[in-house]
Amino acid sequence: LIMKEYDPWLAEGIYLFVDGISTAEADFSYSIPNIFTPNEDGKNDAFTPKIINMENWTLNIFNRWGINVALLNNEKDQWDGRYKNNKLSDGVYYYIFDAPQFSIIEKGFIQIFN
């Protein structure tokens, strides 16, 4: 690739030769919903965070007493609102999202409406 660049001080063109161009994309995103309805009606039945181009992330979900009721990660990326095979009650649950690759730790809440 040859580019011509004009330098007004020299009043002539300067030619640059570019041997190769390398780009690195670090585009990533995540979106964590704050409500879902695991009432088995086929709509919004699973809590599913949208994690794009991130590896080795974890999302721990806790009840109000601090018991870890779910762990999501690269292999298990959705939750059906159950703990030990029992449907959890309506209410607020808390999460900690950790993506060490990008130094992200986020805390928030999830509302379950059955």
N, C-alpha and C positions, 0 to 999 in steps of 0.2 A: 504494500500500500504506500503510495507516494502522495504526500500532501504538499500544497504550495501555500506558504504563509507570507503575507505582505508585511514588510517592516517599513513604516513611514520614515524612519530616520535614515535608512540606507537607500530609500527610493528604488529598491529593487526587491525581487522575490527571493525568499529563502526556501530551499527545498528540504524537506525532512523525509527520511526513510524510516518506516515503522516495520520492524521485522515480524512482530506478532502481537496480538492483543489477547490478554487473558482477563477474564472477569470472574469474580467469585460472588455468588449470591448467598446472602445470609437472610433471605426473606423467610420469616416465620410469623405465625400468628396463632392466637388461641382465643377461644370464646367459651366462657363457662356459664351455662344457663342458671337461673336462680329459682326456677320452679318447674315441676313436672307432675303428671297425674298418672301414677301407675294403677289405674282402675280397670285395666284390661279391656278398654273400649277400642283399642287399635290406634289411638291418637295420643301422642306424647307420653307413651307408657314407660319409656326408659330415659334416664338421665344420661345424656350423651354430650360431653364437652367436644368442641371442635378444635383439634390440635393439628396444626399444619407445619410440616418441616421441623419438628422437634423430636429429639430422641431422648430416651432415658428420663421421661417425666413421670411423676407420680401425683395422684390426687387422692388424699385420704379424707374420708367423710366420717364425721363424729356426731353422736347424738348429744343432747343437752347435758348429759352426765360425763361426757368425755370418752365414751366407749367408741372405739373405731369400728364402724358398722360396714364400711366398704373401702376397698383399695382399688383404684383404677390406675392403669399404666399402658404401655405400648401393647401388651398382649390382651388386656381386658379393658376395653375402652367405653363400656357403658354399664349402668347399674339399674336394676329393676325395682329398687326400693325395698329389698328384702335383706334381712340379717339372720343368718343361721336358718335359712329357708322359711322364715316367718315374715309376713308382710308387716312393714313398719307403719305406725300410726301417722296420721296427719301431724304436721308440725314443722318446725325449723330445725335443720341440721346444718352443721358447719363443716367447711372444708379447708384444707391446706393444699395448695397446688405448688409443686416444686419442680422446676426445670433447671437443674444445675448448669447445663450447657450454656444457658443464657443468664445465669445468676438471677433467676426469677423465683421469688417465694411470694405467693398471694394467698390471702385469707379472705373468706367470704361465707355466705350462707346459701342454703338451698331450701326451698319450701316444698313440702310434699302435700298434695291434695289428692286423696283417694276417691 
